């Protein structure tokens, strides 16, 4: 049985002192939780987050990385750099990166490979826009994104990844896919992985839902057959709100 993985994506929010206070408070409220809990914080918060999260059940992730190990890439951070300070996870291909920073399926694939080479666990984001959804292209789009993002990966590497299905139209809008729609889209992702790597591998892959996940809908979403947790945006910025999502089954 797959475990639930609940990750907070803070985006460009939270200063170091806020990070320390958040983790200190949250860790006391979720110390008995068996699910995997991750906070993906800004680069400037990573060191403080890693120190504060020691001896807790909170894992720390980054929100992006470059696929090169080093070089003349001003403003970028490599997977090797992240791993060297103790980061375990990294978000790759978030729709905001695709929208604002020209990220493509091809660069996502390069980043995924680099993350795995550096023993980082990538959280790979896929999802359709509202226009694509209205044209009935949801499955076509996410299956294409999956195929390209996972290109040339081995079965062993596939088992180490996490996929986050985030319909672009639901991110930060307050709109959420119904639990049935979200589960069906995630089934389509799992089926595509099974088509390429076999059902045994596909059944082991953690696939999250993201897109206006909140305490009021977490239980319904996470109780479906194929949704293995969530990638949480705005609702992860307050410890008391995120704690309710983490403890969704209490």
PEZISUL-V910299 format. One record per residue. N is the residue number from 1. RES is the residue in three letters. NEAR is the number of other C-alpha atoms within 10 Angstrom. Layout:
n = (N & N)
res = (RES & RES)
near = (NEAR & NEAR)
This chain:
n = (1 & 2 & 3 & 4 & 5 & 6 & 7 & 8 & 9 & 10 & 11 & 12 & 13 & 14 & 15 & 16 & 17 & 18 & 19 & 20 & 21 & 22 & 23 & 24 & 25 & 26 & 27 & 28 & 29 & 30 & 31 & 32 & 33 & 34 & 35 & 36 & 37 & 38 & 39 & 40 & 41 & 42 & 43 & 44 & 45 & 46 & 47 & 48 & 49 & 50 & 51 & 52 & 53 & 54 & 55 & 56 & 57 & 58 & 59 & 60 & 61 & 62 & 63 & 64 & 65 & 66 & 67 & 68 & 69 & 70 & 71 & 72 & 73 & 74 & 75 & 76 & 77 & 78 & 79 & 80 & 81 & 82 & 83 & 84 & 85 & 86 & 87 & 88 & 89 & 90 & 91 & 92 & 93 & 94 & 95 & 96 & 97 & 98 & 99 & 100 & 101 & 102 & 103 & 104 & 105 & 106 & 107 & 108 & 109 & 110 & 111 & 112 & 113 & 114 & 115 & 116 & 117 & 118 & 119 & 120 & 121 & 122 & 123 & 124 & 125 & 126 & 127 & 128 & 129 & 130 & 131 & 132 & 133 & 134 & 135 & 136 & 137 & 138 & 139 & 140 & 141 & 142 & 143 & 144 & 145 & 146 & 147 & 148 & 149 & 150 & 151 & 152 & 153 & 154 & 155 & 156 & 157 & 158 & 159 & 160 & 161 & 162 & 163 & 164 & 165 & 166 & 167 & 168 & 169 & 170 & 171 & 172 & 173 & 174 & 175 & 176 & 177 & 178 & 179 & 180 & 181 & 182 & 183 & 184 & 185 & 186 & 187 & 188 & 189 & 190 & 191 & 192 & 193 & 194 & 195 & 196 & 197 & 198 & 199 & 200 & 201 & 202 & 203 & 204 & 205 & 206 & 207 & 208 & 209 & 210 & 211 & 212 & 213 & 214 & 215 & 216 & 217 & 218 & 219 & 220 & 221 & 222 & 223 & 224 & 225 & 226 & 227 & 228 & 229 & 230 & 231 & 232 & 233 & 234 & 235 & 236 & 237 & 238 & 239 & 240 & 241 & 242 & 243 & 244 & 245 & 246 & 247 & 248 & 249 & 250)
res = (UNK & UNK & UNK & UNK & UNK & UNK & UNK & UNK & UNK & UNK & UNK & UNK & UNK & UNK & UNK & UNK & UNK & UNK & UNK & UNK & UNK & UNK & UNK & UNK & UNK & UNK & UNK & UNK & UNK & UNK & UNK & UNK & UNK & UNK & UNK & UNK & UNK & UNK & UNK & UNK & UNK & UNK & UNK & UNK & UNK & UNK & UNK & UNK & UNK & UNK & UNK & UNK & UNK & UNK & UNK & UNK & UNK & UNK & UNK & UNK & UNK & UNK & UNK & UNK & UNK & UNK & UNK & UNK & UNK & UNK & UNK & UNK & UNK & UNK & UNK & UNK & UNK & UNK & UNK & UNK & UNK & UNK & UNK & UNK & UNK & UNK & UNK & UNK & UNK & UNK & UNK & UNK & UNK & UNK & UNK & UNK & UNK & UNK & UNK & UNK & UNK & UNK & UNK & UNK & UNK & UNK & UNK & UNK & UNK & UNK & UNK & UNK & UNK & UNK & UNK & UNK & UNK & UNK & UNK & UNK & UNK & UNK & UNK & UNK & UNK & UNK & UNK & UNK & UNK & UNK & UNK & UNK & UNK & UNK & UNK & UNK & UNK & UNK & UNK & UNK & UNK & UNK & UNK & UNK & UNK & UNK & UNK & UNK & UNK & UNK & UNK & UNK & UNK & UNK & UNK & UNK & UNK & UNK & UNK & UNK & UNK & UNK & UNK & UNK & UNK & UNK & UNK & UNK & UNK & UNK & UNK & UNK & UNK & UNK & UNK & UNK & UNK & UNK & UNK & UNK & UNK & UNK & UNK & UNK & UNK & UNK & UNK & UNK & UNK & UNK & UNK & UNK & UNK & UNK & UNK & UNK & UNK & UNK & UNK & UNK & UNK & UNK & UNK & UNK & UNK & UNK & UNK & UNK & UNK & UNK & UNK & UNK & UNK & UNK & UNK & UNK & UNK & UNK & UNK & UNK & UNK & UNK & UNK & UNK & UNK & UNK & UNK & UNK & UNK & UNK & UNK & UNK & UNK & UNK & UNK & UNK & UNK & UNK & UNK & UNK & UNK & UNK & UNK & UNK & UNK & UNK & UNK & UNK & UNK & UNK)
near = (5 & 13 & 13 & 19 & 21 & 24 & 29 & 23 & 24 & 20 & 15 & 10 & 13 & 16 & 13 & 16 & 11 & 15 & 21 & 18 & 13 & 18 & 19 & 16 & 14 & 20 & 19 & 12 & 15 & 18 & 11 & 10 & 12 & 13 & 16 & 15 & 19 & 20 & 28 & 28 & 26 & 22 & 16 & 11 & 19 & 22 & 17 & 17 & 29 & 20 & 12 & 18 & 19 & 11 & 8 & 14 & 17 & 21 & 19 & 23 & 30 & 28 & 22 & 25 & 23 & 21 & 20 & 17 & 13 & 13 & 8 & 7 & 10 & 6 & 6 & 13 & 18 & 21 & 27 & 21 & 14 & 22 & 17 & 11 & 11 & 16 & 23 & 21 & 27 & 27 & 25 & 29 & 29 & 21 & 21 & 13 & 15 & 16 & 12 & 8 & 9 & 10 & 16 & 17 & 19 & 15 & 18 & 25 & 24 & 17 & 26 & 31 & 21 & 21 & 29 & 17 & 13 & 18 & 16 & 24 & 22 & 26 & 29 & 26 & 27 & 26 & 27 & 22 & 17 & 15 & 12 & 16 & 17 & 10 & 9 & 11 & 14 & 19 & 20 & 13 & 16 & 23 & 20 & 14 & 24 & 21 & 16 & 16 & 25 & 22 & 16 & 11 & 14 & 10 & 14 & 9 & 15 & 19 & 16 & 16 & 21 & 22 & 25 & 27 & 27 & 30 & 26 & 22 & 20 & 19 & 19 & 16 & 10 & 12 & 13 & 22 & 19 & 12 & 19 & 13 & 11 & 23 & 24 & 17 & 24 & 25 & 17 & 18 & 25 & 24 & 17 & 20 & 22 & 15 & 11 & 14 & 15 & 14 & 14 & 12 & 16 & 21 & 17 & 17 & 19 & 23 & 30 & 29 & 32 & 31 & 26 & 25 & 28 & 23 & 18 & 12 & 15 & 22 & 20 & 14 & 27 & 23 & 15 & 15 & 12 & 23 & 25 & 25 & 30 & 29 & 27 & 28 & 21 & 20 & 21 & 24 & 20 & 12 & 18 & 15 & 16 & 23 & 19 & 20 & 25 & 28 & 17 & 18 & 11 & 7)
